[in-house]
Amino acid sequence: MRHFDHIDAARRKHLFYRHPRPFDRHDDPAVLAVALGATLYSPATRPALADDVLRAARRGVMSMVLCLEDAIADDEVESGEANLVAQLRSLHGAARRGGAGNGGAGNGGAGSGAGDVPLLFVRVRDPRQIGDLIGRLGGAAELISGFVLPKFTAAGGGAFLDALEDAADRTGLRLLAMPVIESPEAVYAESRSEMLHEVARLLAKHRSLILAVRIGATDMSAAYGLRRPPDLTIYDIRPVAGVICDVVNILGRADGTGYVVTGPVWEYFSAGERMFKPQLRQSPFDAQRAAPLRQRLITSDLDGLIREVHLDKANGLIGKTVIHPSHVAAVHALSVVTHEEYCDAADILGVAGGGAMASSYANKMNEAKPHRAWAQRLMLRARVFGVAAEGVTFVELLEAAGTR
């Protein structure tokens, strides 16, 4: 698997100073956590789920969550499980018939297209579903990279992690966990700090299983009876923004104890009546003669998504939950490291004894010690998303990422 491989090779050569590097499901979890990018959620009940997975891969999706929890009704769980098992078995069989194993370009390997499978995760409701589904999948279980654990708390999360560990030991598969912080205990001020510290201690005991921590902003908002409008980002919803701040503070530290924390879901994909002006400046699009692209983004409310991804990155989050394929290109284009960022990070990491220096672009001060953790994280993102060529803008990357 490699980000932007769906783009023509000649165009990639123009876009990138350093190209994204390939990865697969067996890579170091530190690499995979950053490589997730825009994680596309899909209800497990979709009748053409296997085709949906392959179609998403052709659009540049590198990670998907097949949901058996809030995305489906309570009375659909049994049929959703059956559909999930049948669809993944079909997908696995097609991959094997195409000459694909479990390596190469994706989980299912590189073969006839059926092998180009993103990193797949299943969001379950109950710990018992983990072992049951892995058993029912048989050989197709090798398509599963792990499980998303909803409403995660220290009190209930241990059972999920124990079930995951047991399934991995029984099958020999590496199965990774993505706990979701979204329960009322994580939201309410009187219980939040203690709960998050308890979660941190639990996750530390199972560190080898934890791929990333996800944020469930929809459930967080529900605790206050809120829903953010498309004109605003989640950071404008102050009760939820405070929770995100505490999650990053306790679970996203750069001192070796933290985890990758992913950005909350963007849940809009078509515009209604707008209350505020568009959040995209016109001049960068005019410079690239891309005014129609800007208009399409605004019409689909993707200018709000773009702003929110910028704020995610500024607040220490990487990757994002999305619910529509049209969101993927924006998240991935914004994940590419700019040439200026790369030069700054390289300069910082090239100094051993500390000190300050002017940036290569002569527009800021770089301090070797306080900026080192930022530079190290940025270089990991550069590995999987690449470094833009000098002068290449987000607009060009977005246009290219939307190619399919």
Residue, then its C-alpha position, 0 to 999 in steps of 0.5 A: m500500500r502507498h498513499f497517492d498510488h492512484i495518481d498517475a506516476a508522471r503527476r506524482k513526480h511533479l508533486f513530490y520532493r520525497h515520495p510516500r513510502p510503501f507500507d503494509r499491515h505488518d509494519d510497525p504500529a507507529v507507522l500504521a497509526v500515522a498511515l491510517g489517514a482518512t479512515l472511512y466508516s461503513p455500516a457492516t450491513r451494506p449488501a455490496l460491502a466487498d465491492d465498496v471496500l475495493r471501490a474505496a481503495r481505488r479512490g485512495v482510501m487506506s483504512m476502513v472501519l466496518c461498523l457493527e455499532d452505532a452505524i446500524a440499528d439494534d435489530e440489525v446486529e445479527s444480520g450485520e455480522a452475517n453480512l460482514v462474514a460473507q462479504l469478507r470471505s468473498l473478498h478474501g477468496a477473490a484476492r486469492r484467486g487473483g494470485a494474492g497472498n497477504g502481503g504486497a500492496g495491501n492486506g490481501g496483497a497485490g493481485s487482480g485488484a481484489g487484493d488491493v484491500p485497505l487496512l480493515f477494522v471492525r467496530v464491535r459492540d460487545p467483547r464477545q463479538i471479537g473472538d466469534l467473528i474471527g472464528r467465523l471468518g476462518g482464513a478471511a480473518e487475515l484481512i482484519s487488521g484489528f478492532v475499534l472499541p467503542k465507548f471505551t472506559a477503564a471499567g469496560g475496556g479490559a474485557f475488549l482488550d482481553a478478547l482481542e489478545d485471546a483471539a490473536d493468541r489463538t489464531g497467530l494473527r496480529l490484531l490491533a485495537m483502536p479504543v474510542i474515547e466518547s463515553p459520558e465519563a470522558v466528557y463530564a468535567e467531574s469524572r474526566s480526568e480520573m477516567l482518562h488517567e485510568v484509561a492511560r494505565l489500562l492501555a499501558k498494560h496492553r501497549s503492544l495492542i494499541l494502534a491509535v486512540r480515536i475521538g468520538a465527537t458525535d457521542m461527546s456532543a450528544a452528552y450535551g444535546l449538541r450537534r455542530p453545524p457545517d459552518l463550524t469546526i469541532y473546536d468551536i464547540r467549546p464543551v467538546a473542544g475541552v474534552i479533546c484537549d484533555v485527551v491529547n494532554i493525557l493520551g497523546r503526549a510526546d514523552g513516549t507514554g502517548y499514542v497517536v490520537t486521530g481527528p473526530v468525524w466530519e459528518y457533512f457531505s452536501a451543503g444546505e443554507r450557509m450562515f457564514k462565508p466560505q472558509l477557503r481563501q480565493s487567492p491560492f485557487d486563483a493562482q492554480r487556476a482552480a476556481p471550479l475546485r474551490q466552488r465544488l469544495i464550498t458547495s459540498d461543505l468541504d471548506g469546513l472539513i479542510r479548516e477542521v483538519h488544519l486545527d486537528k494537526a495544530n492540536g496534535l491529532i493526525g488522521k480523521t474519521v470520515i463517512h464519505p469517500s469525498h472527504v478522503a482527498a482533503v484529509h490526505a492532501l493536508s497530510v502531505v508534509t510541505h517542503e518548508e516543514y520538511c526543511d525545518a524538521a531536517d535542520i532541527l534534527g541535524v543539530a545535536g547540542g541544542g540552540a536556535m537558528a533561522s529557518s531555511y526559508a528565513n521566516k521563523m526561528n527553529e529551536a533544536k530542543p523544544h522543536r525536536a519532538w515536533a520534527q520527529r513526528l513530522m518525519l514519520r508523517a513525511r515517510v507515509f504521506g511524502v514531502a511536497a515539491e518546492g512550490v507545490t501547494f495544497v490546491e495541487l495536491l487536493e486536485a491530484a488526490g481527488t483523481r480516480 
